[in-house]
Amino acid sequence: GMQPLVYSYMDGSGWQTGACSDVMWGQSRMTKKNREPYSCLEFTYTFAFDGDCVFFAYHFPYTYSMIMSVVHRLESPPFRDVVRRRFLRKTLFGIPLVLL
């Protein structure tokens, strides 16, 4: 099944799978407005370094550079005739947000 991804600044190995144990997917006791339960993920992680900054993710994160390289490819033949890019606004960090 899906394993949480872990990124440790002090480890320096990039995003890693398999660093968590006792991974369990299930339903939460909390429900949405339509009374459907939320999904829930539980896992155990042992921190290897004191004072480390560790991130967890469901999927490998996309960087802005990665997504912009895809956008530039979509603006080239043969996609150029069917894909249009429109500026929506800037993010809080001043990065252009576009609509394809």
MODELLER restraints for C-alpha pairs under 7 A, 6 or more apart:
rsr = mdl.restraints
at = mdl.atoms
rsr.add(forms.Gaussian(group=physical.xy_distance, feature=features.Distance(at['CA:3:A'], at['CA:17:A']), mean=6.31, stdev=0.5))
rsr.add(forms.Gaussian(group=physical.xy_distance, feature=features.Distance(at['CA:3:A'], at['CA:18:A']), mean=6.53, stdev=0.5))
rsr.add(forms.Gaussian(group=physical.xy_distance, feature=features.Distance(at['CA:4:A'], at['CA:17:A']), mean=6.52, stdev=0.5))
rsr.add(forms.Gaussian(group=physical.xy_distance, feature=features.Distance(at['CA:4:A'], at['CA:20:A']), mean=6.85, stdev=0.5))
rsr.add(forms.Gaussian(group=physical.xy_distance, feature=features.Distance(at['CA:4:A'], at['CA:56:A']), mean=6.42, stdev=0.5))
rsr.add(forms.Gaussian(group=physical.xy_distance, feature=features.Distance(at['CA:4:A'], at['CA:57:A']), mean=5.79, stdev=0.5))
rsr.add(forms.Gaussian(group=physical.xy_distance, feature=features.Distance(at['CA:4:A'], at['CA:58:A']), mean=5.34, stdev=0.5))
rsr.add(forms.Gaussian(group=physical.xy_distance, feature=features.Distance(at['CA:5:A'], at['CA:15:A']), mean=6.08, stdev=0.5))
rsr.add(forms.Gaussian(group=physical.xy_distance, feature=features.Distance(at['CA:5:A'], at['CA:16:A']), mean=5.46, stdev=0.5))
rsr.add(forms.Gaussian(group=physical.xy_distance, feature=features.Distance(at['CA:5:A'], at['CA:17:A']), mean=4.97, stdev=0.5))
rsr.add(forms.Gaussian(group=physical.xy_distance, feature=features.Distance(at['CA:5:A'], at['CA:56:A']), mean=5.51, stdev=0.5))
rsr.add(forms.Gaussian(group=physical.xy_distance, feature=features.Distance(at['CA:5:A'], at['CA:57:A']), mean=5.01, stdev=0.5))
rsr.add(forms.Gaussian(group=physical.xy_distance, feature=features.Distance(at['CA:5:A'], at['CA:58:A']), mean=6.21, stdev=0.5))
rsr.add(forms.Gaussian(group=physical.xy_distance, feature=features.Distance(at['CA:5:A'], at['CA:59:A']), mean=6.78, stdev=0.5))
rsr.add(forms.Gaussian(group=physical.xy_distance, feature=features.Distance(at['CA:6:A'], at['CA:15:A']), mean=5.48, stdev=0.5))
rsr.add(forms.Gaussian(group=physical.xy_distance, feature=features.Distance(at['CA:6:A'], at['CA:16:A']), mean=5.19, stdev=0.5))
rsr.add(forms.Gaussian(group=physical.xy_distance, feature=features.Distance(at['CA:6:A'], at['CA:17:A']), mean=6.54, stdev=0.5))
rsr.add(forms.Gaussian(group=physical.xy_distance, feature=features.Distance(at['CA:6:A'], at['CA:19:A']), mean=6.75, stdev=0.5))
rsr.add(forms.Gaussian(group=physical.xy_distance, feature=features.Distance(at['CA:6:A'], at['CA:54:A']), mean=6.91, stdev=0.5))
rsr.add(forms.Gaussian(group=physical.xy_distance, feature=features.Distance(at['CA:6:A'], at['CA:55:A']), mean=5.74, stdev=0.5))
rsr.add(forms.Gaussian(group=physical.xy_distance, feature=features.Distance(at['CA:6:A'], at['CA:56:A']), mean=4.76, stdev=0.5))
rsr.add(forms.Gaussian(group=physical.xy_distance, feature=features.Distance(at['CA:6:A'], at['CA:57:A']), mean=6.61, stdev=0.5))
rsr.add(forms.Gaussian(group=physical.xy_distance, feature=features.Distance(at['CA:7:A'], at['CA:14:A']), mean=5.72, stdev=0.5))
rsr.add(forms.Gaussian(group=physical.xy_distance, feature=features.Distance(at['CA:7:A'], at['CA:15:A']), mean=4.71, stdev=0.5))
rsr.add(forms.Gaussian(group=physical.xy_distance, feature=features.Distance(at['CA:7:A'], at['CA:16:A']), mean=6.39, stdev=0.5))
rsr.add(forms.Gaussian(group=physical.xy_distance, feature=features.Distance(at['CA:7:A'], at['CA:54:A']), mean=5.56, stdev=0.5))
rsr.add(forms.Gaussian(group=physical.xy_distance, feature=features.Distance(at['CA:7:A'], at['CA:55:A']), mean=5.06, stdev=0.5))
rsr.add(forms.Gaussian(group=physical.xy_distance, feature=features.Distance(at['CA:7:A'], at['CA:56:A']), mean=6.50, stdev=0.5))
rsr.add(forms.Gaussian(group=physical.xy_distance, feature=features.Distance(at['CA:8:A'], at['CA:52:A']), mean=6.80, stdev=0.5))
rsr.add(forms.Gaussian(group=physical.xy_distance, feature=features.Distance(at['CA:8:A'], at['CA:53:A']), mean=6.07, stdev=0.5))
rsr.add(forms.Gaussian(group=physical.xy_distance, feature=features.Distance(at['CA:8:A'], at['CA:54:A']), mean=4.53, stdev=0.5))
rsr.add(forms.Gaussian(group=physical.xy_distance, feature=features.Distance(at['CA:8:A'], at['CA:55:A']), mean=6.59, stdev=0.5))
rsr.add(forms.Gaussian(group=physical.xy_distance, feature=features.Distance(at['CA:9:A'], at['CA:52:A']), mean=6.42, stdev=0.5))
rsr.add(forms.Gaussian(group=physical.xy_distance, feature=features.Distance(at['CA:9:A'], at['CA:53:A']), mean=5.76, stdev=0.5))
rsr.add(forms.Gaussian(group=physical.xy_distance, feature=features.Distance(at['CA:9:A'], at['CA:54:A']), mean=6.51, stdev=0.5))
rsr.add(forms.Gaussian(group=physical.xy_distance, feature=features.Distance(at['CA:10:A'], at['CA:52:A']), mean=5.93, stdev=0.5))
rsr.add(forms.Gaussian(group=physical.xy_distance, feature=features.Distance(at['CA:19:A'], at['CA:45:A']), mean=6.88, stdev=0.5))
rsr.add(forms.Gaussian(group=physical.xy_distance, feature=features.Distance(at['CA:20:A'], at['CA:43:A']), mean=6.24, stdev=0.5))
rsr.add(forms.Gaussian(group=physical.xy_distance, feature=features.Distance(at['CA:20:A'], at['CA:44:A']), mean=5.55, stdev=0.5))
rsr.add(forms.Gaussian(group=physical.xy_distance, feature=features.Distance(at['CA:20:A'], at['CA:45:A']), mean=4.94, stdev=0.5))
rsr.add(forms.Gaussian(group=physical.xy_distance, feature=features.Distance(at['CA:21:A'], at['CA:43:A']), mean=5.92, stdev=0.5))
rsr.add(forms.Gaussian(group=physical.xy_distance, feature=features.Distance(at['CA:21:A'], at['CA:44:A']), mean=5.16, stdev=0.5))
rsr.add(forms.Gaussian(group=physical.xy_distance, feature=features.Distance(at['CA:21:A'], at['CA:45:A']), mean=6.59, stdev=0.5))
rsr.add(forms.Gaussian(group=physical.xy_distance, feature=features.Distance(at['CA:22:A'], at['CA:43:A']), mean=5.23, stdev=0.5))
rsr.add(forms.Gaussian(group=physical.xy_distance, feature=features.Distance(at['CA:22:A'], at['CA:44:A']), mean=5.82, stdev=0.5))
rsr.add(forms.Gaussian(group=physical.xy_distance, feature=features.Distance(at['CA:23:A'], at['CA:42:A']), mean=5.74, stdev=0.5))
rsr.add(forms.Gaussian(group=physical.xy_distance, feature=features.Distance(at['CA:23:A'], at['CA:43:A']), mean=4.39, stdev=0.5))
rsr.add(forms.Gaussian(group=physical.xy_distance, feature=features.Distance(at['CA:24:A'], at['CA:41:A']), mean=5.84, stdev=0.5))
rsr.add(forms.Gaussian(group=physical.xy_distance, feature=features.Distance(at['CA:24:A'], at['CA:42:A']), mean=5.20, stdev=0.5))
rsr.add(forms.Gaussian(group=physical.xy_distance, feature=features.Distance(at['CA:24:A'], at['CA:43:A']), mean=6.39, stdev=0.5))
rsr.add(forms.Gaussian(group=physical.xy_distance, feature=features.Distance(at['CA:25:A'], at['CA:40:A']), mean=5.74, stdev=0.5))
rsr.add(forms.Gaussian(group=physical.xy_distance, feature=features.Distance(at['CA:25:A'], at['CA:41:A']), mean=4.71, stdev=0.5))
rsr.add(forms.Gaussian(group=physical.xy_distance, feature=features.Distance(at['CA:25:A'], at['CA:42:A']), mean=6.53, stdev=0.5))
rsr.add(forms.Gaussian(group=physical.xy_distance, feature=features.Distance(at['CA:26:A'], at['CA:39:A']), mean=5.85, stdev=0.5))
rsr.add(forms.Gaussian(group=physical.xy_distance, feature=features.Distance(at['CA:26:A'], at['CA:40:A']), mean=5.13, stdev=0.5))
rsr.add(forms.Gaussian(group=physical.xy_distance, feature=features.Distance(at['CA:26:A'], at['CA:41:A']), mean=6.51, stdev=0.5))
rsr.add(forms.Gaussian(group=physical.xy_distance, feature=features.Distance(at['CA:27:A'], at['CA:37:A']), mean=5.96, stdev=0.5))
rsr.add(forms.Gaussian(group=physical.xy_distance, feature=features.Distance(at['CA:27:A'], at['CA:38:A']), mean=5.84, stdev=0.5))
rsr.add(forms.Gaussian(group=physical.xy_distance, feature=features.Distance(at['CA:27:A'], at['CA:39:A']), mean=4.65, stdev=0.5))
rsr.add(forms.Gaussian(group=physical.xy_distance, feature=features.Distance(at['CA:27:A'], at['CA:40:A']), mean=5.25, stdev=0.5))
rsr.add(forms.Gaussian(group=physical.xy_distance, feature=features.Distance(at['CA:28:A'], at['CA:37:A']), mean=5.85, stdev=0.5))
rsr.add(forms.Gaussian(group=physical.xy_distance, feature=features.Distance(at['CA:28:A'], at['CA:38:A']), mean=5.28, stdev=0.5))
rsr.add(forms.Gaussian(group=physical.xy_distance, feature=features.Distance(at['CA:28:A'], at['CA:39:A']), mean=5.75, stdev=0.5))
rsr.add(forms.Gaussian(group=physical.xy_distance, feature=features.Distance(at['CA:28:A'], at['CA:40:A']), mean=5.32, stdev=0.5))
rsr.add(forms.Gaussian(group=physical.xy_distance, feature=features.Distance(at['CA:29:A'], at['CA:37:A']), mean=6.59, stdev=0.5))
rsr.add(forms.Gaussian(group=physical.xy_distance, feature=features.Distance(at['CA:30:A'], at['CA:37:A']), mean=5.96, stdev=0.5))
rsr.add(forms.Gaussian(group=physical.xy_distance, feature=features.Distance(at['CA:30:A'], at['CA:38:A']), mean=6.28, stdev=0.5))
rsr.add(forms.Gaussian(group=physical.xy_distance, feature=features.Distance(at['CA:31:A'], at['CA:37:A']), mean=4.18, stdev=0.5))
rsr.add(forms.Gaussian(group=physical.xy_distance, feature=features.Distance(at['CA:31:A'], at['CA:38:A']), mean=5.71, stdev=0.5))
rsr.add(forms.Gaussian(group=physical.xy_distance, feature=features.Distance(at['CA:32:A'], at['CA:38:A']), mean=6.68, stdev=0.5))
rsr.add(forms.Gaussian(group=physical.xy_distance, feature=features.Distance(at['CA:74:A'], at['CA:80:A']), mean=6.32, stdev=0.5))
rsr.add(forms.Gaussian(group=physical.xy_distance, feature=features.Distance(at['CA:74:A'], at['CA:83:A']), mean=6.57, stdev=0.5))
rsr.add(forms.Gaussian(group=physical.xy_distance, feature=features.Distance(at['CA:75:A'], at['CA:83:A']), mean=6.57, stdev=0.5))
rsr.add(forms.Gaussian(group=physical.xy_distance, feature=features.Distance(at['CA:83:A'], at['CA:100:A']), mean=6.45, stdev=0.5))
rsr.add(forms.Gaussian(group=physical.xy_distance, feature=features.Distance(at['CA:84:A'], at['CA:100:A']), mean=5.56, stdev=0.5))
rsr.add(forms.Gaussian(group=physical.xy_distance, feature=features.Distance(at['CA:85:A'], at['CA:98:A']), mean=6.38, stdev=0.5))
rsr.add(forms.Gaussian(group=physical.xy_distance, feature=features.Distance(at['CA:85:A'], at['CA:99:A']), mean=5.66, stdev=0.5))
rsr.add(forms.Gaussian(group=physical.xy_distance, feature=features.Distance(at['CA:85:A'], at['CA:100:A']), mean=4.67, stdev=0.5))
rsr.add(forms.Gaussian(group=physical.xy_distance, feature=features.Distance(at['CA:86:A'], at['CA:98:A']), mean=5.46, stdev=0.5))
rsr.add(forms.Gaussian(group=physical.xy_distance, feature=features.Distance(at['CA:86:A'], at['CA:99:A']), mean=5.10, stdev=0.5))
rsr.add(forms.Gaussian(group=physical.xy_distance, feature=features.Distance(at['CA:86:A'], at['CA:100:A']), mean=6.47, stdev=0.5))
rsr.add(forms.Gaussian(group=physical.xy_distance, feature=features.Distance(at['CA:87:A'], at['CA:97:A']), mean=6.21, stdev=0.5))
rsr.add(forms.Gaussian(group=physical.xy_distance, feature=features.Distance(at['CA:87:A'], at['CA:98:A']), mean=4.49, stdev=0.5))
rsr.add(forms.Gaussian(group=physical.xy_distance, feature=features.Distance(at['CA:87:A'], at['CA:99:A']), mean=6.34, stdev=0.5))
rsr.add(forms.Gaussian(group=physical.xy_distance, feature=features.Distance(at['CA:88:A'], at['CA:97:A']), mean=5.62, stdev=0.5))
rsr.add(forms.Gaussian(group=physical.xy_distance, feature=features.Distance(at['CA:88:A'], at['CA:98:A']), mean=5.28, stdev=0.5))
rsr.add(forms.Gaussian(group=physical.xy_distance, feature=features.Distance(at['CA:88:A'], at['CA:99:A']), mean=6.45, stdev=0.5))
rsr.add(forms.Gaussian(group=physical.xy_distance, feature=features.Distance(at['CA:89:A'], at['CA:96:A']), mean=6.05, stdev=0.5))
rsr.add(forms.Gaussian(group=physical.xy_distance, feature=features.Distance(at['CA:89:A'], at['CA:97:A']), mean=5.40, stdev=0.5))
rsr.add(forms.Gaussian(group=physical.xy_distance, feature=features.Distance(at['CA:90:A'], at['CA:96:A']), mean=4.42, stdev=0.5))
rsr.add(forms.Gaussian(group=physical.xy_distance, feature=features.Distance(at['CA:90:A'], at['CA:97:A']), mean=5.44, stdev=0.5))
rsr.add(forms.Gaussian(group=physical.xy_distance, feature=features.Distance(at['CA:91:A'], at['CA:97:A']), mean=6.44, stdev=0.5))
